[in-house]
Amino acid sequence: MSVAQAGATVGGSLDPRDGDREEPRRRSSRAGYLLLLPGMLWLLLFFAVPTVQLLATSLYDPNGSLDTGYAMTWSFGTYLDVLSQYRDPFLRSLYYALSATVLALLLGYPLAYAIAVKAGRWKNLMLVMVIAPFFTSFLVRTLAWKSILADNGFVVSSLQFLHLLGPDSRLLATSVAVVTGLTYNFLPFMVLPIYASLEKIDLRLVEAGKDLYADGVTSFRKITLPLSMPGVVAGTLLTFIPAAGDYINAQLLGTPRQYMIGNVIDNTFLVQLNYPVAAACSVVLMAAIVVMVLVYVRRAGTEELV
């Protein structure tokens, strides 16, 4: 047996064309990295670097000012001060965001189901109606709710006529108004992911469940809901995360008693000019949201998201 034959037997084929096949693979791999480069640079410049800067700012001397400058004193005590001083806005933000997320899920899931399964030829029109609010400014949409929930508006008058609201009661400048605004503004972020998951479900699975004598509730609980869980998880995250950091709804629809941590950060950054405290509030909010999201995603157990 020749040396070439022995090499082919032990190490595999020595076909010279194998080298020609490897070169396009290497080029394709390099092309993939080059395509990732713009996005990675964008994230580095506009996410990673600002986040590091925010962390550094939170450790500056909180007693400094723009006139005297801020010295890096590694003041970790600022975080303790922030947690004790602004505990109520933090908890209020999480409560409002969670309430808006639950309401958006209760409203958005039936709507997404109707669009995906029952809409038929009206599907595209209903999707446009869900997306249509995005054509208007977030600020304008919130101001519209200020008019809708006004004391002399149709909603309050109707609720008072039905004796669901006291004669001297109001909706505007209350927690109800803030949660309502959050729910409305972020509802499309709940509907669209759920719709995408529901549309991928093979309806023959539901029919098979009915053939096995499952009623509508059982079919939904055993088939439809589990298969739509990736959309539910994505929708709840896309709703909860921005709602927790929002401050426009509390600013326009509430009072200082309903202010969220976003209002505190806005005021501390732009009015008080206390950058270390504002940065510490931002870091604590980000850390709390990241921990809650990680726990939620792991408990949800959706393979498409973890």
C-alpha positions in Angstrom: 0.0 0.0 0.0 1.4 3.4 -0.9 1.9 6.2 1.5 -1.0 8.2 -0.1 -3.3 5.3 0.2 -2.4 4.7 3.8 -3.0 8.4 4.6 -6.4 8.2 2.9 -7.3 5.1 4.9 -6.2 6.5 8.3 -7.0 10.2 8.0 -9.8 10.3 5.5 -9.9 11.5 1.9 -7.0 13.5 0.6 -9.0 15.0 -2.3 -7.4 18.3 -3.1 -10.9 19.7 -3.7 -11.5 19.7 0.0 -9.2 22.7 0.4 -11.2 24.5 -2.3 -14.4 23.8 -0.3 -13.0 25.2 3.0 -12.1 28.6 1.5 -15.7 29.6 0.7 -16.7 28.5 4.2 -14.0 30.8 5.8 -15.1 33.7 3.6 -18.7 33.1 4.6 -17.8 33.1 8.3 -15.8 36.3 7.9 -18.7 37.9 6.0 -21.0 37.0 8.9 -18.8 38.8 11.4 -18.5 41.8 9.1 -22.3 42.0 9.0 -22.4 41.9 12.8 -19.8 44.7 13.1 -22.1 47.8 12.6 -24.7 46.5 15.1 -22.0 45.7 17.6 -20.4 49.1 17.2 -23.7 50.8 17.7 -24.4 48.8 20.9 -20.9 49.6 22.1 -21.1 53.3 21.5 -24.7 54.0 22.5 -25.4 51.4 25.1 -22.3 49.9 26.7 -20.3 53.1 27.0 -23.2 55.2 28.4 -24.0 52.4 30.8 -20.4 52.4 32.1 -20.5 56.2 32.3 -23.8 56.0 34.3 -22.3 53.6 36.7 -19.2 55.8 37.2 -21.4 58.9 37.7 -23.4 57.1 40.4 -20.1 56.7 42.4 -19.1 60.4 42.2 -19.2 62.6 45.3 -23.0 63.4 45.8 -22.0 66.6 47.6 -20.3 68.0 44.4 -21.9 70.4 41.9 -21.4 71.6 38.4 -19.6 74.6 39.7 -17.1 72.8 41.9 -17.1 69.6 39.9 -17.7 66.0 40.8 -14.8 63.9 42.2 -14.7 60.1 42.0 -15.0 59.1 45.6 -16.5 55.6 45.0 -19.5 56.7 47.1 -21.5 53.4 47.3 -23.4 55.0 50.2 -25.4 56.9 47.5 -27.2 53.7 46.7 -28.3 53.3 50.3 -29.5 56.9 50.4 -31.4 56.4 47.2 -33.1 53.2 48.4 -34.2 54.8 51.6 -35.2 58.2 50.2 -37.0 57.1 47.1 -38.4 53.8 48.1 -42.0 54.8 47.5 -41.5 56.0 43.9 -39.6 52.7 43.2 -42.3 50.5 44.6 -45.0 52.7 43.0 -43.3 52.3 39.6 -43.2 48.5 39.8 -46.8 48.4 41.0 -48.1 50.6 38.2 -46.0 48.7 35.6 -47.2 45.4 36.9 -50.9 46.6 36.9 -50.6 47.9 33.4 -49.0 44.7 32.2 -51.8 42.5 33.7 -54.5 44.8 32.2 -52.8 44.8 28.8 -52.6 41.0 28.9 -56.3 40.7 29.8 -57.2 43.1 27.0 -54.6 42.1 24.5 -54.8 38.3 24.5 -58.5 38.1 23.4 -57.8 40.8 20.8 -54.8 39.0 19.5 -56.7 35.7 19.4 -59.6 37.3 17.5 -57.2 38.8 14.9 -55.2 35.6 14.5 -58.1 33.0 14.5 -61.4 34.7 13.9 -60.8 37.9 11.9 -60.6 36.3 8.4 -60.5 38.9 5.7 -60.6 41.7 8.3 -57.3 40.6 9.8 -55.1 43.2 8.0 -57.6 46.0 8.9 -57.5 45.0 12.6 -53.7 44.9 12.6 -53.6 48.4 11.2 -56.0 49.6 13.9 -53.7 48.1 16.6 -50.6 49.8 15.0 -52.4 53.1 14.2 -51.7 54.8 17.6 -48.0 54.6 16.7 -48.6 57.1 14.0 -49.3 59.7 16.7 -46.9 61.1 19.2 -46.7 59.4 22.6 -47.2 62.8 24.2 -50.3 63.6 22.1 -51.9 60.2 23.0 -51.3 60.8 26.7 -52.7 64.4 26.5 -55.8 62.9 24.7 -56.4 60.8 27.8 -56.2 63.9 29.9 -59.2 65.2 28.0 -61.0 61.9 28.1 -60.7 61.5 31.9 -61.4 65.2 32.7 -63.8 65.9 35.5 -66.5 67.2 33.1 -65.8 64.6 30.4 -68.1 61.9 29.1 -66.4 59.1 31.0 -66.7 60.6 34.4 -70.2 61.9 33.7 -71.3 58.4 32.6 -69.8 56.7 35.6 -71.5 59.2 37.9 -74.8 58.6 36.2 -74.5 54.9 36.7 -73.5 55.5 40.3 -70.2 53.7 39.7 -68.4 56.9 40.7 -69.4 59.3 43.5 -70.6 62.8 42.7 -67.4 64.4 44.0 -65.1 61.7 42.8 -62.7 62.0 39.8 -60.5 59.8 37.6 -57.9 62.4 36.5 -55.0 63.0 38.8 -55.4 59.5 40.4 -53.5 56.2 40.2 -56.3 54.9 38.0 -55.6 57.5 35.4 -51.9 56.7 35.4 -52.4 53.0 35.0 -55.0 53.6 32.3 -52.5 55.7 30.3 -49.8 53.1 30.7 -52.1 50.3 29.6 -53.3 52.2 26.6 -49.9 53.4 25.4 -48.2 50.0 25.7 -51.1 47.8 24.7 -49.8 47.3 21.1 -46.5 45.9 22.5 -48.6 43.1 24.1 -51.0 42.4 21.2 -48.4 42.0 18.4 -46.2 39.3 20.0 -49.2 37.3 21.1 -50.7 37.6 17.7 -47.5 36.3 16.1 -47.4 33.3 18.4 -51.1 32.5 17.9 -50.9 32.8 14.1 -48.2 30.0 14.0 -50.4 27.5 15.9 -51.7 24.7 13.7 -55.5 24.8 14.3 -55.6 21.0 13.5 -54.1 20.5 17.0 -57.2 22.2 18.5 -59.5 20.1 16.3 -57.7 17.0 17.5 -58.2 18.0 21.1 -62.0 18.3 20.4 -62.0 14.9 18.8 -60.6 13.6 22.1 -63.6 15.1 23.9 -61.8 18.2 25.2 -64.2 21.2 25.7 -63.2 24.7 24.7 -61.7 25.6 28.0 -59.6 22.5 28.2 -58.4 22.9 24.6 -57.4 26.5 25.4 -55.6 25.5 28.6 -53.8 22.5 27.2 -53.1 23.5 23.6 -53.6 27.2 22.7 -52.1 28.8 25.8 -48.9 26.7 26.1 -48.2 27.2 22.4 -48.7 30.9 22.7 -46.5 31.3 25.8 -43.5 32.7 23.9 -45.7 35.6 22.7 -47.1 36.1 26.2 -43.7 36.3 27.7 -42.4 38.6 25.0 -45.5 40.8 25.3 -45.3 41.1 29.1 -41.6 42.0 28.9 -42.2 44.6 26.2 -44.9 46.1 28.3 -43.5 46.0 31.8 -40.0 47.2 31.0 -40.9 50.6 29.4 -43.8 51.1 31.7 -41.6 50.8 34.8 -39.4 53.6 33.5 -42.1 55.8 32.1 -42.7 59.3 33.6 -45.0 61.0 31.0 -48.2 59.3 32.1 -47.6 60.1 35.8 -46.6 63.7 34.9 -49.7 64.4 32.8 -52.3 62.2 34.3 -51.3 62.2 37.9 -50.0 64.4 40.7 -46.8 64.3 42.7 -48.4 61.7 44.9 -48.5 59.4 41.8 -45.0 60.2 40.6 -42.9 57.2 39.5 -39.2 56.8 39.7 -38.9 58.1 36.2 -40.2 61.4 37.4 -37.6 61.4 40.2 -34.8 60.7 37.8 -36.0 63.4 35.4 -36.3 66.0 38.2 -32.9 65.0 39.8 -31.1 65.2 36.5 -32.6 68.3 34.9 -33.8 70.4 37.8 -31.7 69.6 40.9 -28.6 68.8 38.7 -27.6 66.1 41.2 -26.1 63.7 38.7 -24.7 61.1 41.2 -28.1 60.6 42.8 -29.9 60.6 39.5 -27.5 58.0 38.1 -27.8 55.9 41.2 -31.6 55.9 40.8 -31.2 54.8 37.2 -28.8 52.0 38.0 -31.1 50.7 40.8 -34.0 50.7 38.4 -32.1 48.9 35.7 -30.8 46.3 38.1 -34.2 45.7 39.6 -35.8 45.2 36.1 -33.0 42.9 35.0 -33.3 40.7 38.0 -37.1 40.5 37.7 -36.9 39.8 34.0 -34.4 37.0 34.4 -36.5 35.4 37.2 -39.6 35.7 35.1 -38.1 34.2 31.9 -36.6 31.3 33.8 -39.9 30.6 35.6 -41.9 30.9 32.3 -39.6 28.2 30.9 -40.0 29.3 27.2 -37.1 27.8 25.2 -37.4 30.5 22.5 -36.5 33.2 25.0 -33.8 31.7 27.3 
